[in-house]
Amino acid sequence: MPYKVKIRTDTTNSAVEMKFIANFSRILVGLEFIFSGFVKVIDPYGTGLKLQEYFEVFAGDLPMLAPFFNGLAHNALAMSLLFCCLELVLGVALVFSFRMKSTSWMVLGLMVFFTFLTFYSAYFNKVTDCGCFGDFLKLKPWDSFIKDVVSMVFILIIFLYRQRFRKSELGTPMVLISIILSIGIGVYAIRYLPILDFLPYAAGKSIPKQMERPNIKPDLQYVFLDKKENSEIESKEYLSDTNRYKYISSVVLNEELLKAKITDYSIADSAGNDFTQQTFEGKIFFIVLKKKEGLQNLDFEPINKLANKLAKRKIKPMIITSIPTEEYLTLQKEKNITLDYYTCDEKVLKTMARNNPCFVLLNDGVVVKKWSYNEIPTANQINELIISTKF
């Protein structure tokens, strides 16, 4: 009789421990998915750029499937919105234990997809940033892959325990709320601008200051040949005993911290002359045109009128574009644009402006505010904003 009681107790304890581990995994992965989904759904355009980069890489590496991947790349923004919303909603479903059988399958499938992307990125060194946490947190490819592998361990626990989770009464309403909010936030960001901006061109940030290299000394790790032991050793200090040690090489451990946050910002006038420094002087109103696509049916008359009013108030309006010159000149004629235009790399403009066109107000190189083409500001609003903003 005592023997049977002991077995039953051990079995009960094991069940309790397994239940605790499974629920801990469920909440941990759920919170990870909510956080990851949120920082991406507030900027689906940025995640779309990352997906497009992956699809273009696959199209180049797998020529037989190039049309398929090029088609996906063309629809990357819509897919980005879908993936970002799905990730956030699945996170909420995990936290509130909503339909765990179906949720576990979807979470497992999504993580397998993410793990494949991060492995491909790391192993083949094709995409240097997986975009796991959007622009909020940049991870190196192998760090992203390791993070996904660790997450997969907890997800497998959830998957194996999926039939024994207890249903929560809050599951259905919370999942419905998360669906509405995630889609709403994502669509708003596409039509207007992200509600939170983690990019170096966000409001309040100084472009010229971010172009300066941080005043940080390099943290070096040296490799020496130990002549006595006939073996290589690593040291964070330079070993000056040349009788015993021979210098071989060194690497910078804090290389990322030594780089300026903005390294590619450069503006040129229509003749090709550098105009970068002039954009940091006084009040500048950028009219950013990234590509001709989508501008054909846009009414430029309100933009032209706004530019003329700003010029009278000593706020310099500037067309900044990455559209090829011949295409832009055609657009300029079609839309009766009288402003001088300046050129900038498309990658910079994609980082600076998520919409096309987009408007950016600068004061001595500091970003004051940005607007989407769906909310063109008035000259009075811009003037009041400059007066009320402290720099």
PyMOL commands that set and color helices and strands:
alter all, ss='L'
color gray80, all
select helices_A, chain A and resi 2-41+44-61+63-74+76-95+100-124+141-160+162-164+171-191+207-210+255-258+277-280+301-312+325-335+346-352+373-375+379-388
alter helices_A, ss='H'
color red, helices_A
select strands_A, chain A and resi 220-226+231-235+245-252+268-269+283-289+316-321+341-343+358-363+366-372
alter strands_A, ss='S'
color yellow, strands_A
deselect
rebuild
show_as cartoon
